[in-house]
Amino acid sequence: MQWAGLIAAGVPVLDVAAGGGRHSRFFADRGHGVTALDRDASALAAHSDIEIVQADLEDGSPWPLRGRTFGAVIVANYLHRPLFPALLDALAPGGVLLYETFMAGNERFGRPSNPAFLLKDGELLELARGRLSVTAYEARMISEPRMAMVQRIAARRS
């Protein structure tokens, strides 16, 4: 939400691994057309203003939104590295990537603790390098909603 102002008014937004739909609802309330992508999007079924795409992103199936682009791609608390190319391809020119998830060091605070589900130091910066213009980046410990180690990036496709 801190970087929502970077996203142009009215552009379509993709919420990846949308879960309960907190970000989908936030952007829909701001007037964006929102596509919520998750393997279980039942939490958003009552929101007719949000397009729901139900897909398992980790079963090896092709990217379900091939050829579609968005003015913003939002990913929170989710990491499946094989999706990185599809996420970048889904960004329209001028589109904004807002990504936040757990990083190495989080194992001190609980789950996730498996290194496969924790970003390596600077990994989001590496994802953006040469492809996106980084507006903001953080790698830090947070205390709310609970203690955790996270990386966050806000970056724009030229």
GIHU-V647097 format. One record per pair of residues at least 12 apart in sequence whose ideal C-beta (glycine too) atoms are under 8 Angstrom apart, sorted by sequence separation. I is the first residue (numbers start at 1). J is the second residue. D is the distance in Angstrom with one decimal. If there is no record, write none. Layout:
i: <I & I>
j: <J & J>
d: <D & D>
This chain:
i: <15 & 24 & 41 & 53 & 75 & 87 & 106 & 125 & 138 & 139 & 41 & 105 & 124 & 138 & 139 & 13 & 36 & 38 & 40 & 73 & 104 & 137 & 138 & 21 & 34 & 35 & 36 & 39 & 102 & 103 & 104 & 137 & 138 & 34 & 35 & 36 & 37 & 38 & 39 & 102 & 103 & 104 & 136 & 137 & 34 & 35 & 36 & 38 & 39 & 73 & 102 & 103 & 104 & 122 & 136 & 137 & 18 & 33 & 35 & 37 & 39 & 73 & 101 & 103 & 121 & 136 & 137 & 13 & 15 & 18 & 19 & 25 & 28 & 72 & 134 & 135 & 7 & 12 & 13 & 14 & 15 & 17 & 18 & 21 & 24 & 37 & 63 & 66 & 69 & 70 & 103 & 134 & 135 & 10 & 11 & 12 & 13 & 14 & 15 & 16 & 17 & 28 & 65 & 69 & 70 & 71 & 134 & 135 & 4 & 9 & 10 & 12 & 13 & 15 & 21 & 25 & 28 & 58 & 68 & 69 & 70 & 73 & 75 & 79 & 133 & 4 & 10 & 12 & 14 & 18 & 20 & 21 & 24 & 57 & 63 & 69 & 71 & 72 & 73 & 75 & 76 & 77 & 78 & 79 & 132 & 133 & 19 & 20 & 71 & 72 & 73 & 74 & 75 & 76 & 77 & 132 & 133 & 1 & 7 & 25 & 65 & 70 & 71 & 72 & 73 & 74 & 75 & 76 & 77 & 99 & 128 & 132 & 133 & 4 & 18 & 21 & 24 & 57 & 63 & 69 & 72 & 73 & 75 & 127 & 131 & 132 & 37 & 124 & 128 & 37 & 99 & 123 & 124 & 125 & 21 & 124 & 35 & 97 & 118 & 119 & 35 & 35 & 97 & 103 & 105 & 110 & 109 & 79 & 109 & 32 & 79 & 88 & 96 & 109 & 17 & 32 & 79 & 109 & 16 & 91 & 108 & 106 & 84 & 88 & 106 & 88 & 105 & 106 & 27 & 104 & 102 & 103 & 27 & 102 & 103 & 102 & 103 & 101 & 100 & 101 & 14 & 23 & 100 & 99 & 100 & 23 & 99 & 100 & 98 & 99 & 98 & 14 & 97 & 98 & 13 & 16 & 97 & 12 & 13 & 14 & 16 & 17 & 19 & 96 & 97 & 11 & 12 & 13 & 14 & 15 & 16 & 17 & 96 & 97 & 11 & 12 & 13 & 14 & 17 & 96 & 97 & 11 & 13 & 17 & 95 & 96 & 16 & 94 & 95 & 8 & 94 & 7 & 93 & 94 & 7 & 92 & 93 & 91 & 16 & 88 & 16 & 14 & 11 & 11 & 8 & 7 & 6 & 7 & 6 & 3 & 4 & 3 & 6 & 3 & 3 & 6 & 6 & 3>
j: <27 & 36 & 53 & 65 & 87 & 99 & 118 & 137 & 150 & 151 & 54 & 118 & 137 & 151 & 152 & 27 & 50 & 52 & 54 & 87 & 118 & 151 & 152 & 36 & 49 & 50 & 51 & 54 & 117 & 118 & 119 & 152 & 153 & 50 & 51 & 52 & 53 & 54 & 55 & 118 & 119 & 120 & 152 & 153 & 51 & 52 & 53 & 55 & 56 & 90 & 119 & 120 & 121 & 139 & 153 & 154 & 36 & 51 & 53 & 55 & 57 & 91 & 119 & 121 & 139 & 154 & 155 & 32 & 34 & 37 & 38 & 44 & 47 & 91 & 153 & 154 & 27 & 32 & 33 & 34 & 35 & 37 & 38 & 41 & 44 & 57 & 83 & 86 & 89 & 90 & 123 & 154 & 155 & 31 & 32 & 33 & 34 & 35 & 36 & 37 & 38 & 49 & 86 & 90 & 91 & 92 & 155 & 156 & 26 & 31 & 32 & 34 & 35 & 37 & 43 & 47 & 50 & 80 & 90 & 91 & 92 & 95 & 97 & 101 & 155 & 27 & 33 & 35 & 37 & 41 & 43 & 44 & 47 & 80 & 86 & 92 & 94 & 95 & 96 & 98 & 99 & 100 & 101 & 102 & 155 & 156 & 43 & 44 & 95 & 96 & 97 & 98 & 99 & 100 & 101 & 156 & 157 & 26 & 32 & 50 & 90 & 95 & 96 & 97 & 98 & 99 & 100 & 101 & 102 & 124 & 153 & 157 & 158 & 30 & 44 & 47 & 50 & 83 & 89 & 95 & 98 & 99 & 101 & 153 & 157 & 158 & 64 & 151 & 155 & 65 & 127 & 151 & 152 & 153 & 50 & 153 & 65 & 128 & 149 & 151 & 68 & 70 & 132 & 139 & 141 & 146 & 146 & 117 & 147 & 71 & 118 & 127 & 135 & 148 & 57 & 72 & 119 & 149 & 57 & 132 & 149 & 148 & 127 & 131 & 149 & 132 & 149 & 150 & 72 & 149 & 148 & 149 & 74 & 149 & 150 & 150 & 151 & 150 & 150 & 151 & 65 & 74 & 151 & 151 & 152 & 76 & 152 & 153 & 152 & 153 & 153 & 70 & 153 & 154 & 70 & 73 & 154 & 70 & 71 & 72 & 74 & 75 & 77 & 154 & 155 & 70 & 71 & 72 & 73 & 74 & 75 & 76 & 155 & 156 & 71 & 72 & 73 & 74 & 77 & 156 & 157 & 72 & 74 & 78 & 156 & 157 & 78 & 156 & 157 & 71 & 157 & 71 & 157 & 158 & 72 & 157 & 158 & 157 & 83 & 157 & 87 & 90 & 92 & 95 & 94 & 96 & 96 & 98 & 98 & 96 & 98 & 98 & 135 & 135 & 136 & 154 & 156 & 154>
d: <7.1 & 4.3 & 7.4 & 6.6 & 6.8 & 8.0 & 5.7 & 5.9 & 7.5 & 4.7 & 5.2 & 7.8 & 6.7 & 6.9 & 8.0 & 4.5 & 5.3 & 7.9 & 7.2 & 5.5 & 4.9 & 7.6 & 4.6 & 5.9 & 7.5 & 7.6 & 7.0 & 6.6 & 6.9 & 5.6 & 6.9 & 6.9 & 8.0 & 4.8 & 4.5 & 5.3 & 4.8 & 6.8 & 6.4 & 5.4 & 4.1 & 5.9 & 7.3 & 5.0 & 6.8 & 7.9 & 7.0 & 7.8 & 4.4 & 5.4 & 6.9 & 7.4 & 6.3 & 7.1 & 7.1 & 7.7 & 3.8 & 7.3 & 6.0 & 6.4 & 6.8 & 5.7 & 6.1 & 7.2 & 6.8 & 4.4 & 8.0 & 4.5 & 6.1 & 6.1 & 6.2 & 7.9 & 6.9 & 7.9 & 6.5 & 4.5 & 7.7 & 6.6 & 7.2 & 7.8 & 7.1 & 7.0 & 4.5 & 7.6 & 6.1 & 7.3 & 7.6 & 7.9 & 7.8 & 5.6 & 7.5 & 7.5 & 6.2 & 5.9 & 6.5 & 4.6 & 5.0 & 5.1 & 4.9 & 5.3 & 5.7 & 5.2 & 7.8 & 5.9 & 6.7 & 5.6 & 4.7 & 6.3 & 7.3 & 6.6 & 6.5 & 7.5 & 7.3 & 6.7 & 5.3 & 6.6 & 5.4 & 5.5 & 6.7 & 6.6 & 6.1 & 6.9 & 7.8 & 4.9 & 6.2 & 7.4 & 7.8 & 6.8 & 6.5 & 6.3 & 4.5 & 4.2 & 7.3 & 5.8 & 4.2 & 3.9 & 7.2 & 6.0 & 7.7 & 7.4 & 7.8 & 7.1 & 6.0 & 7.3 & 3.7 & 4.9 & 7.0 & 7.9 & 5.1 & 4.6 & 5.2 & 5.0 & 4.6 & 5.2 & 5.5 & 6.2 & 7.9 & 6.4 & 7.3 & 7.4 & 6.2 & 6.1 & 7.1 & 7.5 & 7.4 & 7.8 & 7.4 & 7.0 & 7.1 & 5.9 & 6.3 & 5.6 & 6.1 & 6.9 & 6.7 & 6.8 & 5.2 & 6.1 & 8.0 & 6.9 & 6.6 & 7.9 & 6.9 & 7.7 & 7.2 & 7.8 & 7.0 & 4.9 & 4.5 & 7.0 & 7.9 & 6.8 & 7.6 & 7.1 & 7.0 & 4.2 & 7.2 & 7.4 & 7.9 & 4.9 & 7.9 & 7.1 & 6.2 & 6.2 & 7.6 & 7.8 & 7.1 & 5.5 & 4.5 & 7.7 & 7.4 & 7.6 & 7.9 & 5.4 & 6.8 & 7.6 & 6.5 & 7.1 & 7.5 & 7.8 & 7.6 & 5.5 & 5.8 & 5.9 & 4.2 & 7.5 & 3.8 & 7.6 & 7.6 & 7.0 & 6.1 & 5.0 & 7.3 & 6.4 & 6.0 & 5.9 & 4.6 & 6.7 & 5.8 & 6.8 & 7.1 & 5.0 & 7.1 & 7.9 & 4.2 & 6.1 & 7.1 & 7.7 & 8.0 & 5.2 & 7.5 & 4.2 & 6.8 & 5.5 & 6.1 & 6.4 & 7.3 & 4.8 & 6.6 & 7.1 & 6.8 & 6.6 & 7.8 & 6.5 & 4.9 & 7.2 & 5.6 & 4.6 & 4.8 & 4.9 & 4.6 & 7.7 & 7.1 & 7.7 & 2.4 & 7.8 & 7.8 & 6.9 & 7.6 & 5.3 & 7.4 & 6.3 & 6.4 & 3.7 & 7.0 & 7.8 & 6.6 & 6.5 & 4.9 & 5.7 & 6.5 & 6.2 & 6.0 & 7.6 & 4.4 & 7.2 & 6.9 & 4.3 & 7.4 & 7.5 & 6.7 & 5.9 & 7.4 & 7.3 & 7.1 & 5.1 & 5.0 & 7.9 & 7.7 & 7.6 & 7.8 & 5.5 & 6.2 & 7.2 & 6.3 & 5.8 & 7.2 & 4.1>
